[in-house]
Amino acid sequence: MGVLDSFSLAGRISVVTGGARGIGRALALALAEAGSDVAVLVRTPASADDLVTEIEQLGVRGLSVTCDVTRPEQVEAALATITEALGPVDVLVNNAGTCVHRPALEVTAEEWRSVMDINVDGVWNCARAFGARMVERGRGTIINIGSISALIVNRPQWQPGYNASKAAVHQLTRSLAAEWAPHGVRVNALAPGYVRTEMAPVDDPRFKPRWIDDAPMERAASPEELGPTIVYMASDASAFMTGSVLVLDGGYTVY
């Protein structure tokens, strides 16, 4: 296999959770451009209609499936739907996530539970369901979207739940990688820095001096800039990589 051929995802089936917008949308389109059929898990079906159209315009099959990743029974149902419509899943990207910006003493029990439910339990539910099928087949790749927030404490905003949840994602990634490597299943995490999305108001003057101006590259990433890295992690180009947390942050964490 040639070097560039190893990046191809032709004939594979990928799933992206939280794929309707932002980072998830960009990752879904990148996987499709690399040749993979792509299913996205979303809470609101209509939110991904245009995305499915864009995926199919790239010459592959697209599918939108309604699923709340915090509900194991819905994840299992989504898996069954995707398998029936497209075939066995080769790549899972656990991207769905949420964040609460609030000091620890002001975080409500409901807010804490919401962050953990989506960011940790959601990853666990999907990894368990899709990973079980991958282990049975003896092959598969799981990519969990972590964060530099697992490595640092962000400022000036406080977000203890998010930071703790992403640290859990990184360690869960390593744990599953160790357990499933003998079964031909690779598990890695991507830890982005600040990315220009609705969830990260990078131009807000309250945040820009710390989030952007303090970073070596002095800019945020676009969601599309994460695409080539996710293709690398999903493809045979990274065949010898498992249990890794790949940081993509414009140098933010070097300080």
C-alpha positions, -999 to +999 in steps of 0.1 A: +000+000+000+013+034-009+016+062+016-014+082+003-034+051-002-032+043+035-053+074+042-082+062+021-114+052+039-131+038+008-155+010+016-156+018+053-186+029+074-181+057+100-203+071+127-200+106+142-220+115+174-232+151+177-225+155+140-251+181+131-229+212+135-195+226+145-166+201+149-189+170+144-201+183+111-166+190+098-154+156+109-183+138+092-175+156+059-138+149+062-145+112+066-169+112+037-143+130+015-118+103+024-143+077+009-163+065+040-200+062+042-210+083+072-239+081+097-244+109+122-262+106+155-282+137+164-310+145+188-331+164+162-334+146+128-340+176+107-308+193+120-286+170+098-307+169+066-284+193+048-253+175+061-265+142+047-271+159+014-235+172+014-221+138+024-240+121-005-227+148-029-192+135-021-202+102-037-208+081-005-238+071+015-250+094+043-275+087+071-289+107+100-301+087+130-320+102+160-302+092+192-296+106+227-262+092+236-269+093+273-296+066+268-280+031+262-312+017+247-312+045+221-275+039+213-283+002+207-312+011+185-291+035+165-264+008+160-290-016+147-304+010+123-270+019+109-259-017+106-291-026+087-289+005+064-252+007+057-235-024+072-211-031+101-194+000+115-157+004+111-151+038+127-168+055+156-161+092+164-174+101+199-178+138+194-211+148+213-203+171+242-214+200+263-199+225+286-210+247+316-189+279+323-195+284+361-173+285+392-174+252+412-195+266+441-221+279+416-225+247+395-258+230+402-263+193+406-283+193+374-255+211+355-228+187+368-249+157+359-257+170+324-220+174+316-210+140+329-240+123+313-231+136+278-193+139+279-185+107+299-215+084+299-223+092+263-188+082+252-190+050+274-224+040+260-213+044+224-179+028+229-195-002+246-222-007+220-201-002+189-170-016+204-187-049+212-194-054+175-159-044+165-144-068+190-166-096+175-154-087+140-118-084+151-113-049+137-124-013+142-113+022+152-127+044+179-118+081+182-129+100+213-129+137+211-112+149+243-098+183+249-068+203+261-091+210+291-081+175+303-045+187+305-048+223+317-072+245+337-087+269+312-089+306+320-104+331+326-137+311+328-141+283+352-155+249+340-146+222+365-172+197+352-160+199+316-123+196+326-130+166+348-152+150+321-125+153+294-098+139+317-121+109+322-124+106+284-087+105+280-082+078+306-112+058+293-095+059+259-063+044+272-082+018+292-102+006+262-071+007+240-053-016+263-082-040+266-092-042+230-059-041+212-057-079+212-090-080+194-079-057+166-097-026+178-078+007+181-089+034+205-074+069+204-084+104+215-081+138+198-076+167+222-083+200+203-075+234+216-097+264+209-118+259+178-141+285+163-176+271+171-208+282+187-196+266+219-163+286+220-168+324+215-131+329+206-135+365+196-153+376+228-131+402+244-136+385+278-119+354+265-097+363+235-067+376+255-063+343+273-077+318+247-061+333+216-035+360+223-016+338+248-012+309+224+019+306+202+000+307+169-023+334+182-054+321+165-082+296+169-086+266+146-115+262+122-135+230+126-123+219+091-087+220+102-094+190+125-106+169+095-073+157+081-062+146+115-094+126+121-089+109+087-054+099+097-066+085+130-094+066+114-074+052+085-046+026+081-021+055+081-023+053+120-024+014+121+003+012+148-013+039+171-036+030+199-041+045+234-027+079+222-041+113+230-032+135+200-031+172+209-040+197+182-040+231+198-018+256+180+008+252+207-014+264+235-003+238+260+034+243+255+033+272+280 
